[in-house]
Amino acid sequence: MESTYTPPKQSPRRKIVIENPAFGMGNVEAWSNIIRAYKAVHPEHHVNLYYEDEQVSNLTFLFKLGHPVNLEAFEMSVTAQDGEFKHLAKLARLLVEGAGTDYEKFILREIHTILKLF
């Protein structure tokens, strides 16, 4: 019996350029909100973040490492069964913005609200 399973397509990795030397928990919260907004529009997609070539399953673990975060070590890709990557460039751009010093615009003031970014 032949399998009809087709593995999901994965976009090429994109480097997330971080120029903010004070990158911290506020930036991570901004990233979480940006990814949540992306997944609201594309619920079947999976956003993969990588740090030093290792997939990050929980962003807060970066701040439990006990040493400074390597700001040049972040990459992102998206896995999607439908292969539809039309918002990928915007997602990457917003993650770069969320890593910057002006991350507060991605921090939600109301609980259980999703930003309308896509």
N, C-alpha and C positions, 0 to 999 in steps of 0.2 A: 504494500500500500504506500503510495507516494504522499509525502507531507505537502500540505498546501500552505504551510507557514512561510511567510516571507519576512525576513528580519527588517526592523525599521531602518529607515535611512538616517544617516547622521551627517550633519553639516560639517564642513571643515572647521577646525578650531580657529578662533579669533583671539588675538592677544588683547587683554584688557589693560590699557595703559593707565597707570596710576601715578600722578604727579603730586599727590598730596602727602607730604611727609608725616602728617598727623592722622593718617588713615586709622580709623578705629571702629568702635562698636556702632556709632551713629551711621557710618558708611555701610556697615553690614546690615543694619536695619533698613536703610534705603535700598540696598540690593534685594533684600527679602521682599519689600513692597513692589519693586520693579518686576521681579520674577513672578510674584503673585498676580500682578496686572497682566503680564504676558500670558500666564496660564489661564486667566479668566477668558481670554479671547481664543486661546489654543489649548483646551483642556487635555487633549491627547498627547501633547508634546512634553518632552522631558528636557529641562535645561540642565546641562552638565557643566559644572564649574570645576576647573583643575587648578591646583596649586603645586608648583614644582613637579608637574607631570603626574600627580596623583589626584584622582577624583575626590572632590570635597562633598561629603554627604551632609555635613553640618558646618555652616560657616563659623559658628561661635568657637569651634575647636581651634581655629587659627590663633585665638587670643589666649588659649590655654597652653600654648607651646612653651612659654617661658622665655622666648627670645623674639626680637623684632621680626615683623612680617617682611618678607622679600617682596617689594612692590613691583618687581619685574617678572614675577613668577605666576601671574594669573592668566588663564585662558578660559574660553567659553565655547561650547558647541551646543547644538540642539538635536535631539533624536525625535523623529516623527515618522509614524507609520504612513501618513499621507504624503510625505515628502514636500509639504507646503512650507516654504521658508521665507514667505514674503515680508515678515516683520523682523527678520533676523538682524539686519543692519541697524534698525532702530533699537532693538534690544541691546546690541553691543554698545551703541552710542550712549544709551541711557545708563548702562552699567558703568561706563567711563565717567559720566556726569555724577552718578551716585557715589563714586569713589572720590570725588573731588571735595573741595572745601564748601561748596554750595549744596550739600546733600540734603539740607533741611526741607527743601521743596518736595522731597520724596517721603518725608516722614508724615504719617497720618495723624491728625488730631482727633479723629473720631474712631472709635473701636468698630471693628467688623466692616470697614469701608475699604473698597478696592479702588485704587487710582485708575482713572480713565486715560491711559497712555497710548493704547493701540487701537 
